[in-house]
Amino acid sequence: MSYTIVSDICEGVGDCIPVCPVECIHWTEKTNTKGHKYPIIDDSTCIDCGACLSACPVEGAILDDWQPELQKP
C-alpha cells in the first residue's frame, strides 16, 4: 500500500517532501481547485512510513491508504 495526497485538499505547503526517506513525493506542475501546485506520491517507491502524514499541517490532505483517483497527477 501507499499513502495518497488528496490533490483537491492539498494547500501546496510541501512539508511532506523533505521528510520522505525514499524521496517518493514530487511536485506537479498542475494546480488544484484551490489554485495551489501540489505534490504527488509515487506509489511504487512509497514504503508506508507515515512521515508525510505526520508532517502535513492540512487535515485530510494525506490519507494512509492508496486511492489514486484522489491524487490527480
N, CA, C and O of each residue as an XYZ file, in Angstrom:
292
protein
N       0.842     -1.194      0.000
C       0.000      0.000      0.000
C       0.880      1.247      0.000
O       2.088      1.187      0.229
N       0.246      2.348     -0.258
C       0.931      3.629     -0.318
C       0.031      4.688      0.297
O      -1.175      4.485      0.435
N       0.604      5.786      0.656
C      -0.185      6.926      1.115
C      -0.685      7.686     -0.105
O      -0.169      7.497     -1.207
N      -1.686      8.544      0.081
C      -2.281      9.311     -1.009
C      -2.341     10.780     -0.626
O      -2.793     11.117      0.469
N      -1.894     11.651     -1.508
C      -2.105     13.082     -1.338
C      -3.376     13.433     -2.094
O      -3.458     13.244     -3.307
N      -4.357     13.941     -1.379
C      -5.628     14.324     -1.994
C      -5.417     15.690     -2.629
O      -5.381     16.709     -1.939
N      -5.279     15.702     -3.934
C      -4.865     16.913     -4.633
C      -5.799     18.100     -4.401
O      -5.330     19.236     -4.321
N      -7.096     17.868     -4.291
C      -8.021     18.985     -4.126
C      -8.096     19.516     -2.693
O      -8.699     20.563     -2.459
N      -7.498     18.816     -1.740
C      -7.436     19.307     -0.354
C      -6.074     19.944     -0.067
O      -5.977     20.861      0.749
N      -5.047     19.470     -0.720
C      -3.685     19.962     -0.512
C      -3.610     21.470     -0.715
O      -4.202     22.014     -1.648
N      -2.872     22.138      0.174
C      -2.692     23.587      0.066
C      -1.305     23.961     -0.434
O      -0.922     25.131     -0.399
N      -0.550     22.964     -0.901
C       0.748     23.226     -1.502
C       1.825     23.658     -0.534
O       2.775     24.331     -0.935
N       1.703     23.290      0.727
C       2.695     23.677      1.726
C       4.026     22.977      1.448
O       5.080     23.609      1.515
N       3.990     21.710      1.143
C       5.194     20.969      0.784
C       5.995     20.424      1.950
O       7.112     19.949      1.746
N       5.467     20.475      3.167
C       6.197     19.938      4.324
C       6.420     18.435      4.217
O       7.313     17.895      4.871
N       5.636     17.766      3.416
C       5.747     16.322      3.249
C       6.987     15.918      2.441
O       7.513     14.821      2.627
N       7.445     16.773      1.567
C       8.525     16.411      0.642
C       9.857     16.156      1.345
O      10.448     15.100      1.117
N      10.363     17.056      2.181
C      11.690     16.818      2.772
C      11.735     15.704      3.816
O      12.817     15.204      4.122
N      10.595     15.304      4.368
C      10.610     14.264      5.401
C      10.546     12.854      4.834
O      10.729     11.885      5.572
N      10.291     12.724      3.554
C      10.186     11.396      2.936
C      11.576     10.753      2.828
O      12.455     11.286      2.152
N      11.775      9.601      3.499
C      13.104      8.988      3.480
C      13.483      8.342      2.151
O      14.660      8.064      1.918
N      12.515      8.101      1.282
C      12.813      7.475     -0.011
C      12.561      8.413     -1.191
O      12.615      7.994     -2.347
N      12.286      9.677     -0.893
C      12.083     10.717     -1.914
C      11.043     10.324     -2.956
O      11.273     10.464     -4.158
N       9.899      9.832     -2.488
C       8.845      9.416     -3.421
C       7.786     10.496     -3.640
O       6.810     10.268     -4.356
N       7.970     11.668     -3.032
C       6.988     12.752     -3.163
C       7.588     13.841     -4.045
O       8.682     14.341     -3.782
N       6.851     14.200     -5.097
C       7.349     15.151     -6.091
C       6.266     16.184     -6.428
O       5.074     15.878     -6.415
N       6.701     17.400     -6.727
C       5.772     18.452     -7.157
C       5.237     18.151     -8.554
O       5.942     17.590     -9.393
N       4.008     18.523     -8.788
C       3.454     18.517    -10.143
C       3.490     19.956    -10.647
O       3.690     20.886     -9.864
N       3.304     20.135    -11.910
C       3.233     21.486    -12.473
C       1.783     21.977    -12.523
O       1.523     23.144    -12.816
N       0.865     21.088    -12.239
C      -0.558     21.437    -12.290
C      -0.987     22.127    -11.003
O      -0.293     22.066     -9.988
N      -2.145     22.786    -11.059
C      -2.727     23.382     -9.861
C      -4.050     22.690     -9.560
O      -4.724     22.177    -10.454
N      -4.401     22.692     -8.280
C      -5.649     22.052     -7.874
C      -6.801     23.052     -7.907
O      -6.644     24.171     -8.395
N      -7.945     22.652     -7.392
C      -9.117     23.518     -7.420
C      -8.957     24.759     -6.545
O      -9.695     25.732     -6.700
N      -7.990     24.723     -5.627
C      -7.704     25.884     -4.776
C      -6.686     26.826     -5.422
O      -6.423     27.914     -4.909
N      -6.114     26.397     -6.554
C      -5.126     27.202     -7.244
C      -3.693     26.971     -6.786
O      -2.801     27.746     -7.130
N      -3.459     25.900     -6.005
C      -2.131     25.589     -5.488
C      -1.472     24.491     -6.317
O      -2.133     23.548     -6.752
N      -0.155     24.623     -6.534
C       0.602     23.476     -7.034
C       0.631     22.474     -5.889
O       0.611     22.859     -4.720
N       0.677     21.207     -6.220
C       0.630     20.191     -5.178
C       1.581     19.043     -5.512
O       1.886     18.804     -6.680
N       2.044     18.337     -4.487
C       2.901     17.176     -4.720
C       2.073     15.908     -4.901
O       0.897     15.859     -4.540
N       2.701     14.898     -5.461
C       2.078     13.579     -5.581
C       3.059     12.540     -5.040
O       4.266     12.775     -4.978
N       2.519     11.398     -4.654
C       3.332     10.304     -4.131
C       3.466      9.235     -5.206
O       2.478      8.820     -5.811
N       4.695      8.796     -5.437
C       4.961      7.685     -6.347
C       4.728      6.398     -5.558
O       5.541      6.031     -4.710
N       3.634      5.725     -5.834
C       3.260      4.548     -5.051
C       4.213      3.376     -5.224
O       4.248      2.484     -4.376
N       4.978      3.359     -6.294
C       5.923      2.258     -6.497
C       7.168      2.404     -5.621
O       7.926      1.450     -5.448
N       7.375      3.609     -5.066
C       8.536      3.869     -4.231
C       8.173      4.017     -2.750
O       9.011      3.775     -1.882
N       6.950      4.406     -2.463
C       6.498      4.652     -1.089
C       6.673      3.397     -0.228
O       6.319      2.293     -0.642
N       7.227      3.585      0.983
C       7.441      2.466      1.901
C       6.459      2.486      3.078
O       6.643      1.750      4.048
N       5.441      3.302      3.001
C       4.395      3.375      4.030
C       4.931      3.737      5.413
O       4.492      3.169      6.413
N       5.856      4.658      5.478
C       6.451      5.015      6.771
C       5.585      5.994      7.566
O       5.660      6.029      8.794
N       4.763      6.791      6.871
C       3.888      7.744      7.540
C       4.509      9.091      7.846
O       3.864      9.940      8.462
N       5.737      9.306      7.432
C       6.400     10.588      7.715
C       5.643     11.749      7.079
O       5.521     12.813      7.686
N       5.142     11.561      5.881
C       4.417     12.630      5.185
C       3.138     13.011      5.929
O       2.812     14.190      6.067
N       2.425     11.999      6.400
C       1.179     12.235      7.126
C       1.450     13.015      8.411
O       0.695     13.923      8.758
N       2.505     12.671      9.103
C       2.868     13.367     10.345
C       3.298     14.813     10.095
O       3.057     15.689     10.926
N       3.930     15.056      8.961
C       4.456     16.396      8.665
C       3.419     17.348      8.089
O       3.580     18.565      8.192
N       2.369     16.827      7.491
C       1.395     17.677      6.799
C       0.521     18.447      7.789
O      -0.107     17.845      8.659
N       0.479     19.780      7.660
C      -0.347     20.589      8.549
C      -1.814     20.698      8.110
O      -2.629     21.283      8.824
N      -2.151     20.148      6.956
C      -3.504     20.277      6.408
C      -4.283     18.990      6.652
O      -3.980     17.952      6.065
N      -5.269     19.063      7.506
C      -6.051     17.877      7.850
C      -6.772     17.311      6.630
O      -7.466     18.031      5.912
N      -6.599     16.030      6.414
C      -7.261     15.349      5.303
C      -6.541     15.413      3.977
O      -7.012     14.842      2.994
N      -5.407     16.097      3.924
C      -4.686     16.228      2.662
C      -3.907     14.965      2.307
O      -3.637     14.710      1.134
N      -3.547     14.177      3.317
C      -2.838     12.920      3.079
C      -3.609     11.801      3.758
O      -3.947     11.884      4.939
N      -3.880     10.759      2.992
C      -4.590      9.594      3.515
C      -3.611      8.448      3.725
O      -2.610      8.343      3.017
N      -3.898      7.596      4.694
C      -2.995      6.491      4.991
C      -3.324      5.217      4.214
O      -3.052      4.107      4.671
N      -3.908      5.396      3.045
C      -4.111      4.277      2.119
C      -4.031      4.803      0.691
O      -4.075      6.012      0.462
N      -3.915      3.897     -0.255
C      -3.714      4.275     -1.647
C      -5.051      4.408     -2.359
O      -5.770      3.427     -2.550
N      -5.373      5.634     -2.749
C      -6.581      5.936     -3.510
C      -6.169      6.825     -4.678
O      -6.335      8.044     -4.618
N      -5.638      6.229     -5.730
C      -5.063      7.011     -6.827
C      -6.044      7.975     -7.498
O      -5.625      8.982     -8.068
N      -7.324      7.682     -7.437
C      -8.301      8.577     -8.064
C      -8.360      9.941     -7.372
O      -8.837     10.909     -7.966
N      -7.885     10.033     -6.129
C      -7.867     11.299     -5.391
C      -6.570     12.071     -5.582
O      -6.488     13.253     -5.247
N      -5.577     11.410     -6.111
C      -4.270     12.016     -6.368
C      -4.142     12.228     -7.868
O      -3.719     11.334     -8.600
N      -4.507     13.407     -8.311
C      -4.529     13.683     -9.748
C      -3.194     14.246    -10.205
O      -2.871     15.394     -9.899
N      -2.417     13.457    -10.931
C      -1.108     13.956    -11.386
C      -1.238     14.997    -12.494
O      -0.230     15.510    -12.980
